[in-house]
Amino acid sequence: MPSQPLGMGSLFYPTHEELYSLQMEIRQIHMVQSNHAERISRIEKRNANDATIKSVWNSPFASALGGTPQHGRYPFYPTSSPFVCRSRR
């Protein structure tokens, strides 16, 4: 709050308390900005690590990493099961 009303051409002389309050608010803003910068940095680092991990699956070696041979080489027939007992005629 100003110590006197402002008008055209009038001067503003802040009190000691007003200056101190302004200084504390600026310090608080600085701390919040610093915390946000650290959080953004951690998120960007995590995203970069995630992208690195995902890029392994797009590499030439992805076929070697992509599952067991049963999924890639051999056809899967869901109707034939080793647990189904078939009678011989």
Order of alpha helices (4+ residues) and beta strands (2+ residues): alpha-alpha-alpha
